[in-house]
Amino acid sequence: MSEPLLIARGKEPLYLLPAMANRHGLVAGATGTGKTVTLQVMAESFSRIGVPVFAADVKGDLSGISQPGADNPKIADRVKKLGIDGFSFAGCPVTFWDLFGEQGHPVRATVSEIGPLLFSRLLNLNETQTGVLTALFKIADDQGLLLLDLKDLQAMLQYVGQNAKDFQTQYGNISPASVGAIQRGLLALEQQGAEHFLGEPALNLDDLIQTNAQGQGVVNILAADRLINSPKLYATFLLWLLSELFERLPEVGDRDKPKLVFFFDEAHLLFSDLPQVIQDKVLQVVRLIRSKGVGVFFVTQNPADVPDGVLGQLGNRVQHAIRAFTPKDQKAVKAAAQTFRPNPEINIEQAILELAVGEALVSFLDEKGTPEVVDRALVCPPRSQIGPITPEQRQQIIRNSLVAGVYDQAVDRESAYERLQSRATQVVPSQQSAPGAPGQKSNTWLGELTSLATGPSGGRRGDSLVEAMAKSAARTVGSSLGRQIVRGVLGSLLGGSSRR
């Protein structure tokens, strides 16, 4: 049985039970009230007992968890107040990730893995446009065309738009207006840097579930300070990651500690403008993923940022201060207070407004899974460094990490773009010998498709030996009759996923 994790102390020590961590949790509070430090304390506590952690680092402060802390009068005073025995400074094993590949190892997913539903949310499409995008994915399935990166999706959209009448009978109406809207959305997505995220090698989820030689869980930190400027991309990535974990991890039942713990910072971005169909599936995943041994902790400014259905699944609560300056804020304070099991000695609503930095209302689940009576408490100080590390320290950790060299180089194997370009090239000779032939439209299609990948300068970088081998293998596999691309759209809940 794993030892309880001391997180805070009120009248009594407040422990988070590892066996109850997969019942999920919430860390809430206004900016500057201590949420990040609380997240850091919880993450390093899980790491010490061998539980891997994933956390998005929105402000860049969480990187300090990789280094031991240093003597500080405030920390010494907090340790003394809390009566913590044997307190010592220590860092955690860390792997840095970055969708842009700048402050960590690149993180990628294929277009097929994201699926049409999450893409429609990412592109802010209406119901009709979503239907066209879904048809596009289906056409790619039926024709054995791999959708791996952004240029594959752009090429497929161009192809479907040019041949819309040919697909109308089997797949329904594909209007030029809807195609144009999706094209514009993809261009905007490209400007946000989505081409760095979409492609191969795609992230192997096993690489997030690692321990070091000493048995400590690796803390996976996603650099999100730049990503947060593209909130829909940030939210889509996190939703995809959650759904992939749900689908790919096996059932493990109740464990004495989680297999993995996720902290989703700025959780309000996950649910902002979220279509009801996706929100329902997120709720279903949160309910069921506990059986996979995964604990999910949402970190946000206000509990009201999380839908009620999801909020009801978050049994472990740490509530920092909320600053109530408007009637809406005051309602949020009242709502937050009502989510706790009452303590007759505490006016919860008043306490939420009065909490000092590093102080919180805390209620964890007991061994029976029942929320404990809320207590006003001081959060324990972290054993690791508070605040960011230097760029040099970050680069050294990246060079020495367990996945160094695995994701650094993108792979561009044969997929929809190359297959469609090859088809169009085969049509060109007959068009040249017989001007005005029925296939003449494809010549324009070839030129437009080529310009999509080459840009103004023309020409593409030659394939390396590894890429050439990968493309050769893909051609062999891709020619199998009847094979379809199946992707994850919030896991098997909407159809299953398979990486090609």
Number of C-alpha atoms within 10 A of each C-alpha: 8 12 13 16 19 17 23 26 22 17 10 10 16 22 18 23 21 23 22 25 28 30 25 27 26 24 27 31 23 16 14 12 22 22 27 23 21 24 21 24 23 21 27 28 23 26 25 19 17 22 24 27 27 23 21 25 24 20 16 17 18 25 27 22 28 25 20 16 20 14 9 9 9 10 16 12 12 17 16 12 12 19 12 15 8 6 13 13 13 17 18 22 23 27 27 25 22 22 26 20 18 12 17 22 25 24 23 25 23 22 23 27 26 25 24 23 20 23 22 21 19 20 21 18 19 12 10 13 21 21 19 25 24 18 20 23 23 18 18 20 19 13 16 21 25 27 29 27 25 22 23 25 23 21 25 23 20 20 21 21 22 16 15 18 14 11 16 12 9 10 16 13 15 22 15 13 11 19 21 15 15 23 17 13 18 21 14 13 18 14 10 14 15 20 17 20 22 24 25 21 20 19 17 12 13 10 13 19 18 23 19 15 8 9 13 20 28 29 30 24 25 25 27 23 15 15 21 18 12 15 17 21 24 20 25 18 21 18 22 20 18 20 23 21 20 24 21 17 16 12 14 13 9 14 18 15 24 25 22 26 26 23 24 24 24 21 22 20 21 24 17 14 12 17 14 10 9 17 17 13 17 21 17 15 21 24 17 15 23 24 20 22 25 26 26 23 25 24 26 23 22 25 26 17 20 20 14 11 15 18 19 14 16 23 24 26 26 26 29 33 27 25 20 15 8 9 9 9 15 16 13 20 24 14 15 19 21 12 14 21 15 15 13 9 9 13 11 23 17 12 18 24 15 15 21 14 14 21 25 32 25 26 25 25 23 17 13 7 14 14 16 20 15 25 25 24 24 24 28 24 24 26 22 23 21 20 16 17 17 10 10 9 14 19 15 10 18 20 14 11 15 16 15 14 12 12 18 14 12 15 18 19 25 22 20 23 26 20 17 18 17 12 12 21 14 10 15 17 11 12 17 12 9 12 10 10 11 9 15 16 14 20 17 14 20 22 13 14 23 18 14 17 16 12 10 8 7 10 11 10 6 8 14 11 9 12 16 16 13 16 20 14 13 16 15 9 13 21 12 10 9 10 14 19 21 18 25 25 26 29 24 15 16 13 12 16 22 12 13 16
